Amino acid sequence: MSEQLDSYYALRNEIDSYVDYLWDEHQNHMACKKGCDLCCLDFDVFPVEFDAIKKQIEKEYPEILKADRQKNDEGACAYLKNHACTIYNARPIICRTHGFPLVNMNEAGDEWELSFCHLNFTNVEDDYFDDENIFEQDTYNSKLFVLNKAYLEANPGLNYSEKDLIPLKNIMG
Ligand code: SF4
C-alpha cells in the first residue's frame, strides 16, 4: 500500500517546488496570503490522495480526527478555521496551486484555457504569460490519475473505480 502513497508524497513535493518557483516569478502580482480563503471549497479527492492525507493527519494533526466537524458555510472546506487551514502541511494538491496561472484543455478538447484568481495579476499585459511561468494542471492531473489507478490495482479490496472521488471531509468521520 505504501509504494503509491510514497509516490504521491513525491509528486506533491515536485509540485511544491514548481509552485515555489512560480511564486518567485509572480510575487509582484500575487495577492494570496494567510487569511484569504476564497479558494477553500469542499473538495473531493482520489482514494490515493485521500489515504495519503489521512495518514499524514493521523501523524501531524491527530486532534483533527477527534474534533467535531467545523460548522462552516455550505460549500466551504471542513478544515477551514478562522480563515486558515488546519491541515496546512497535509492539504491536497489542488490547494497548493490555487491562485497561480493554471492551464487546462477546454471541455471540447480543442483549446488551452488559462485561469487564475481574479485578485492576482490585475495589471499584466496580454503577453505576460508564457510556457515558463504557468502551471500545466492537466499534466499533473494525469500523473495523479495514473498513480491512483496503480493504487487501486494494488489494493483491490478498496473497491473503488478509477474515476471515484472521496469527499476530503470524510477523514474527519
Ligand atoms: S484543505 Fe486547507 S487549503 Fe485546502 S481547501 Fe481546505 S482549508 Fe483550504
Residues whose N, C-alpha, C, O or C-beta is under 5 A from the ligand:
A	BS01	SF4	C39 C40 L41 C77 Y79 L80 A84 C85 R91 P92 C95
